[in-house]
Structure formats: structure tokens, C-alpha cells
Amino acid sequence: MRVVTFGEIMLRLQPEDHLRLVQCDRLEATFGGAEANVAVSLANFGMDAAFVTKLPTHEVGQSALNSLRRYGVDTSYIVRGGDRVGIYFCEKGASQRPSKVIYDRSASSIATASAEDFDWEKIFTGADWFHFTGITPALSPTLAKITLQAAKAAKAKGLTVSCDLNFRKKLWSREAAREAMSEICGYVDVCIANEEDADDVFGIKAQGSDVGKGVLDRDGYVSVAKQLADRFGFKAVAITLRESLSASDNNWAGMLYTKDGAEFSPKYAVHIVDRVGGGDSFAAGLIYAMMNGYTQRDAVGFAVAASCLKHSVEGDYNMVTAAEVQSLAAGNASGRVQR
């Protein structure tokens, strides 16, 4: 079973420990990006995962590509060219101080890519699943068109298509997101969102919930999922449920909605080491579970457990195995030393 993901991989720069950017005199360098994170997670689960993007030919571009190869991601369809790798600066929050992200990704290689760079017929040969996020079409009007072309091509070849809405207000407006994503979502089978995305992109709000105060209402999210499925014909809608108690501590759960109704996962009390990539690890867990024939309840349980573990791992990539996720999903949540 083969999964193809498409998007941007960036250089991540962050202060050591929990220092603020204005305090530090050195930065740690790693790589990450939504769809790249999904591909690495799936490769770590033992799946055949390919990541498609465009990277410059210089050493920073090669380092980004090498970071994917290290974990067994297929990079053979990565196009080389352009001038720069996008950068994001990550200042990790703690307690009541929130984390902050500063983007420096304008005119990156993928943002300036053209439709001719990607042969989707060839890329999707032998593939079973295509995944992207709402971040990719937000990078440029051309990328929005390319993402639409990719979704159409995947659908035409019989792939399952998944999209994590992932609205980023620093990249585009709600109006631009709604226009582009409304068309793209017509080719999506599995939609993934969090408590804000459906409202920001499509104006569908969970009644009885207050994200800022960490208040979640289950019935409201079932209603959101049903409205999304009814509007776009999604076969499944997955929603992550985060109760933000502080930057250091969250409650974490998820819901998976299909024509058979809604299933909720157990809720985990998470003490956060690094929350960046948490949603991507959920998406990867869901893709893995659905492709391996898990029941609806077990699929959302696996996805949430995978993401729960990611919150304990530094960096964008989720460095856990399928066996470790299955152990947590089975109830082994004590964190005792394994000998």
C-alpha cells in the first residue's frame, strides 16, 4: 500500500530549551512541514510513503531531502530547482505563554513551482492514497491550481484522497481559503480538521464550544462533521479535539464521523514536549489505520494515540512505531520504563 503526500518542507529554526527568540544567540536547525511530517510518520509505521515537493539544488535543499530519506520516505518525485527552502522560526511556549511561529517562506521553491513540474499520472502510478493539506494551496494562487489538478488526477486514478484543512491565517484570508478549498474539497474522500478549521474555512461552527477557553461540546462536533459530509460528500470526517489548559498541558482526543455515525477516542492528558506536528501525526495515524482495515473506533483510537505520543517528541517528525502506538491505544499509558 502506497501513500503520496504533496506540500512544502521547511527549515525549522528554534531557540534551545524554552528560550525566547530575543534571548537566544544560537538556533537549533531541523526540517518539517505538514505533508512531509505525514510521510515520515507513515514510513516509520512501515508503509510505502512518498513525498512530492520542489527543492533547490543547493546544500540546504539537499539537507531537507536527506532528512526524509533518513526515515525511508520515497523522494524520487521531488523536483529540483528554484532558489530557496522556506524557513519557520518556532518559539516554544510554556505554562501560560503560548508558542509562536514566524514564517519566512515567501518565494520558496515550491511556492514558485509551475504545473509543468509535476507529472501526476506518473506520480500516482501504483499509489493507493493521496494526502495534502490546506497549507499547500495557500502558498500561491498557482499552488492552489496545482493542488486542484493533483486531487483531480488522484481521484481519476481511483486513489483515496484526504485533506487536512489546516487553515493558516498568516498565509491567506478566510475568503481566499473558502473559494479555493470549496472546489478542491469536491475531490476529497476523507476530511481532517480541528476545532477551528471548519469555522475559519467554511463558516461551520461547533455550537457550545469555546476554543479559547478549552471548552468542547461533543454534539457540536458531530453536527460540524455532518454538515461537512453533507456539503462535500466526504466519506469520513475526522476532527481533533484539543482542550488547551495551558501551553504545557492539553487534553487530547478525536472523533471520526462516517455514514454509520460518530466514534470518539479516549481522552489523554498530555504534558507537551513539542506540539508542532501533532495534527500531522493524527492524520498519519488515521491514514495508516484506515488503509489497514481498522474499525471506525479503532481507527480514531490509533490516530489519537499516535498524536498523543508525538506531543512527547522533539521536532516536527513523529519518531514512534506502529507497535508503540498500538500499545498506547490498548491502554498502556503509564509511561513506565520498558526493560
C-alpha positions as CSV (number, residue, x, y, z in Angstrom):
1,M,0.0,0.0,0.0
2,R,1.5,3.3,-1.1
3,V,0.7,6.8,0.1
4,V,1.7,10.0,-1.8
5,T,1.8,13.4,0.1
6,F,2.3,16.8,-1.5
7,G,3.4,20.1,0.1
8,E,6.3,22.1,1.4
9,I,9.2,21.0,3.6
10,M,10.8,23.8,5.6
11,L,13.9,24.5,7.6
12,R,12.8,24.9,11.3
13,L,14.9,27.2,13.5
14,Q,14.2,27.4,17.2
15,P,16.0,28.5,20.4
16,E,17.3,25.9,22.7
17,D,15.1,24.7,25.5
18,H,12.3,27.2,26.1
19,L,14.3,30.4,25.5
20,R,12.6,33.2,23.6
21,L,13.9,34.3,20.3
22,V,15.0,37.7,21.7
23,Q,17.1,35.8,24.4
24,C,19.0,33.3,22.3
25,D,22.3,33.5,20.5
26,R,22.0,30.2,18.7
27,L,19.3,28.3,17.0
28,E,18.6,24.6,16.5
29,A,18.0,23.5,12.9
30,T,15.7,20.7,11.8
31,F,13.2,20.2,9.0
32,G,9.5,19.7,8.9
33,G,6.2,20.6,7.2
34,A,2.7,19.2,7.3
35,E,2.7,16.7,4.5
36,A,6.4,15.8,5.0
37,N,5.6,15.1,8.6
38,V,2.8,12.7,7.5
39,A,5.1,10.9,5.1
40,V,7.8,10.4,7.8
41,S,5.2,9.1,10.2
42,L,3.8,6.6,7.7
43,A,7.3,5.4,6.8
44,N,8.1,4.9,10.5
45,F,4.9,2.8,10.7
46,G,6.4,0.6,7.9
47,M,4.4,1.9,5.0
48,D,5.5,2.9,1.5
49,A,5.3,6.7,1.6
50,A,6.4,9.2,-1.0
51,F,6.7,13.0,-0.6
52,V,6.4,15.4,-3.5
53,T,7.7,18.9,-3.5
54,K,10.2,21.2,-5.1
55,L,13.6,21.9,-3.6
56,P,16.6,24.0,-4.7
57,T,19.7,22.1,-5.8
58,H,22.0,23.7,-3.1
59,E,23.1,22.2,0.1
60,V,20.1,23.3,2.2
61,G,17.7,21.8,-0.3
62,Q,19.8,18.6,-0.3
63,S,19.7,18.5,3.5
64,A,15.9,18.8,3.5
65,L,15.7,15.9,1.1
66,N,18.2,13.9,3.1
67,S,16.1,14.4,6.3
68,L,13.3,12.5,4.5
69,R,15.5,9.8,3.1
70,R,16.8,9.1,6.6
71,Y,13.4,7.6,7.6
72,G,12.7,5.8,4.3
73,V,10.5,8.3,2.6
74,D,10.5,8.0,-1.2
75,T,11.9,11.2,-2.6
76,S,12.2,10.2,-6.2
77,Y,9.4,12.6,-7.4
78,I,10.9,15.7,-5.6
79,V,11.6,18.3,-8.3
80,R,14.9,20.2,-8.0
81,G,15.0,23.9,-8.8
82,G,14.2,27.3,-7.5
83,D,16.2,29.5,-5.1
84,R,15.3,28.8,-1.5
85,V,13.9,26.5,1.1
86,G,11.2,28.1,3.2
87,I,12.0,28.8,6.9
88,Y,10.0,29.0,10.0
89,F,11.1,30.1,13.4
90,C,9.5,28.3,16.3
91,E,9.4,29.8,19.8
92,K,8.1,27.1,22.1
93,G,5.7,28.3,24.8
94,A,5.4,27.1,28.4
95,S,2.7,27.4,31.0
96,Q,0.5,30.4,30.1
97,R,3.0,31.7,27.5
98,P,1.9,30.5,24.0
99,S,4.2,29.1,21.4
100,K,4.8,31.4,18.4
101,V,5.7,30.7,14.8
102,I,7.2,33.2,12.4
103,Y,7.3,32.3,8.7
104,D,10.0,33.2,6.2
105,R,8.8,31.2,3.3
106,S,7.9,33.7,0.6
107,A,9.2,32.7,-2.9
108,S,10.4,29.3,-1.8
109,S,11.0,26.7,-4.5
110,I,7.6,25.0,-4.0
111,A,5.7,28.4,-3.8
112,T,7.1,29.4,-7.2
113,A,6.6,25.9,-8.8
114,S,4.7,25.6,-12.0
115,A,2.1,23.0,-13.1
116,E,4.6,21.5,-15.6
117,D,6.9,20.5,-12.7
118,F,4.6,17.6,-11.7
119,D,3.6,14.6,-13.8
120,W,0.7,13.4,-11.7
121,E,-0.1,10.5,-13.9
122,K,3.4,9.1,-13.3
123,I,3.5,10.1,-9.6
124,F,0.2,8.3,-8.8
125,T,1.1,5.1,-10.7
126,G,0.9,2.3,-8.1
127,A,-0.4,4.6,-5.4
128,D,-3.4,4.0,-3.2
129,W,-3.8,7.2,-1.2
130,F,-3.1,10.9,-1.8
131,H,-2.8,13.4,1.1
132,F,-2.3,17.1,1.2
133,T,-3.3,20.0,3.5
134,G,-4.9,23.4,3.2
135,I,-1.4,24.9,3.7
136,T,-0.2,23.9,0.2
137,P,-2.8,25.8,-1.9
138,A,-2.4,28.8,0.5
139,L,1.2,29.2,-0.7
140,S,0.3,30.8,-4.0
141,P,-2.6,31.0,-6.5
142,T,-0.6,28.7,-8.8
143,L,-0.2,26.2,-6.0
144,A,-3.9,26.2,-5.4
145,K,-4.4,25.3,-9.1
146,I,-1.7,22.6,-8.9
147,T,-3.3,21.1,-5.8
148,L,-6.6,21.0,-7.5
149,Q,-5.0,19.3,-10.5
150,A,-3.4,16.8,-8.2
151,A,-6.7,16.0,-6.4
152,K,-8.5,15.6,-9.7
153,A,-5.7,13.3,-11.1
154,A,-5.7,11.2,-7.9
155,K,-9.5,10.8,-7.9
156,A,-9.4,9.8,-11.6
157,K,-6.9,7.0,-10.9
158,G,-9.1,5.7,-8.1
159,L,-6.9,6.8,-5.1
160,T,-8.5,7.7,-1.8
161,V,-7.9,11.4,-1.3
162,S,-7.5,13.0,2.2
163,C,-7.1,16.7,3.1
164,D,-6.3,18.3,6.4
165,L,-7.9,21.7,6.2
166,N,-5.1,23.3,8.3
167,F,-6.1,26.9,7.9
168,R,-3.2,29.4,8.4
169,K,-4.3,33.0,8.7
170,K,-0.7,34.2,8.2
171,L,-0.8,32.6,4.6
172,W,-4.2,33.6,3.3
173,S,-7.6,35.1,4.1
174,R,-10.7,33.2,5.1
175,E,-12.3,34.4,1.9
176,A,-9.5,33.1,-0.3
177,A,-9.4,29.8,1.6
178,R,-13.1,29.3,1.2
179,E,-13.0,29.9,-2.5
180,A,-10.1,27.6,-3.2
181,M,-10.9,24.8,-0.7
182,S,-14.6,24.6,-1.7
183,E,-13.5,23.5,-5.2
184,I,-10.7,21.2,-4.1
185,C,-12.8,19.5,-1.4
186,G,-15.1,18.2,-4.2
187,Y,-12.4,15.6,-4.9
188,V,-11.7,14.7,-1.2
189,D,-12.9,11.5,0.4
190,V,-11.5,12.0,4.0
191,C,-11.5,15.4,5.6
192,I,-9.4,16.2,8.7
193,A,-9.9,19.3,10.7
194,N,-9.5,20.7,14.2
195,E,-11.9,22.8,16.3
196,E,-11.3,26.0,14.4
197,D,-10.7,24.9,10.7
198,A,-14.3,24.2,9.8
199,D,-15.3,27.6,11.1
200,D,-12.4,29.5,9.5
201,V,-12.7,27.9,6.1
202,F,-16.3,27.1,5.7
203,G,-18.1,29.1,8.4
204,I,-19.3,25.9,10.1
205,K,-19.0,26.3,13.9
206,A,-19.4,23.8,16.7
207,Q,-22.1,25.1,18.9
208,G,-21.5,25.1,22.7
209,S,-17.7,25.1,22.3
210,D,-15.2,27.9,23.1
211,V,-11.7,27.1,21.8
212,G,-10.1,30.0,23.7
213,K,-11.4,28.6,27.0
214,G,-10.8,25.0,26.1
215,V,-14.5,24.1,26.2
216,L,-15.6,21.3,23.8
217,D,-19.1,20.0,23.2
218,R,-19.3,16.6,21.5
219,D,-22.7,17.1,20.0
220,G,-21.5,20.3,18.4
221,Y,-18.7,18.5,16.6
222,V,-20.9,15.7,15.4
223,S,-23.0,18.5,13.8
224,V,-19.9,20.1,12.2
225,A,-18.8,16.7,10.8
226,K,-22.3,16.0,9.4
227,Q,-22.5,19.4,7.8
228,L,-19.1,19.0,6.1
229,A,-20.0,15.5,4.9
230,D,-23.4,16.6,3.6
231,R,-21.9,19.7,1.8
232,F,-18.9,17.9,0.1
233,G,-19.8,14.2,0.1
234,F,-16.9,13.2,2.3
235,K,-16.9,9.5,3.2
236,A,-15.3,10.3,6.5
237,V,-14.6,13.4,8.6
238,A,-12.1,13.3,11.4
239,I,-11.9,16.1,14.0
240,T,-9.2,16.5,16.6
241,L,-10.4,17.8,20.0
242,R,-7.8,19.8,21.9
243,E,-8.6,21.2,25.3
244,S,-5.8,23.8,25.9
245,L,-5.3,24.1,29.6
246,S,-2.0,25.9,29.0
247,A,0.9,25.8,26.5
248,S,2.4,22.9,28.6
249,D,-0.7,20.8,29.3
250,N,-3.6,19.8,27.0
251,N,-6.3,17.2,26.9
252,W,-6.3,15.5,23.6
253,A,-8.9,13.4,21.8
254,G,-10.5,12.9,18.4
255,M,-13.7,12.0,16.6
256,L,-14.3,10.1,13.4
257,Y,-17.6,10.5,11.6
258,T,-19.0,8.4,8.8
259,K,-22.4,7.4,7.5
260,D,-22.5,5.0,10.4
261,G,-22.3,7.8,12.9
262,A,-19.6,9.2,15.2
263,E,-16.9,7.4,17.2
264,F,-14.9,9.2,19.9
265,S,-11.4,8.2,21.1
266,P,-10.3,8.1,24.7
267,K,-9.0,11.4,26.1
268,Y,-5.4,11.8,27.0
269,A,-3.9,14.3,29.5
270,V,-0.8,15.4,27.6
271,H,2.2,17.2,29.1
272,I,3.7,18.8,26.0
273,V,7.3,18.5,24.9
274,D,6.6,19.7,21.3
275,R,3.2,20.1,19.9
276,V,4.2,21.1,16.3
277,G,3.2,18.3,14.0
278,G,0.6,17.0,16.4
279,G,-2.2,17.3,13.8
280,D,0.0,15.7,11.1
281,S,0.7,12.7,13.3
282,F,-3.1,12.3,13.8
283,A,-3.6,12.4,10.0
284,A,-0.8,9.8,9.5
285,G,-2.3,7.6,12.2
286,L,-5.7,7.8,10.6
287,I,-4.4,7.0,7.1
288,Y,-2.5,4.0,8.4
289,A,-5.5,2.7,10.3
290,M,-8.0,3.1,7.5
291,M,-5.6,1.6,5.0
292,N,-5.1,-1.4,7.3
293,G,-8.9,-2.0,7.7
294,Y,-9.3,-0.9,11.3
295,T,-12.8,-0.5,12.6
296,Q,-14.0,3.1,12.9
297,R,-13.5,3.1,16.7
298,D,-10.0,1.6,16.5
299,A,-9.0,3.9,13.6
300,V,-9.7,7.1,15.6
301,G,-8.2,5.5,18.7
302,F,-5.0,4.7,16.8
303,A,-4.8,8.2,15.3
304,V,-5.2,9.9,18.6
305,A,-2.7,7.6,20.3
306,A,-0.2,8.4,17.6
307,S,-0.6,12.1,18.0
308,C,-0.5,11.8,21.8
309,L,2.9,10.2,21.5
310,K,4.1,12.9,19.1
311,H,3.5,15.6,21.7
312,S,6.3,13.9,23.7
313,V,8.8,14.0,20.7
314,E,11.0,17.0,19.8
315,G,10.8,18.3,16.3
316,D,8.1,18.0,13.5
317,Y,8.6,14.3,12.8
318,N,6.8,11.7,14.9
319,M,9.5,9.2,15.9
320,V,7.3,6.3,17.0
321,T,6.5,2.9,15.6
322,A,3.1,1.4,14.9
323,A,3.7,-1.1,17.7
324,E,4.2,1.7,20.2
325,V,1.0,3.4,19.1
326,Q,-0.9,0.2,19.3
327,S,0.4,-0.3,22.9
328,L,-0.8,3.1,24.0
329,A,-4.2,2.6,22.2
330,A,-4.6,-0.7,24.0
331,G,-4.4,1.2,27.3
332,N,-0.7,1.0,28.3
333,A,-0.5,4.7,29.2
334,S,1.5,4.6,32.4
335,G,4.8,5.7,30.8
336,R,6.7,3.1,32.9
337,V,10.3,2.2,31.9
338,Q,10.4,-0.7,29.4
339,R,13.2,-3.2,30.2
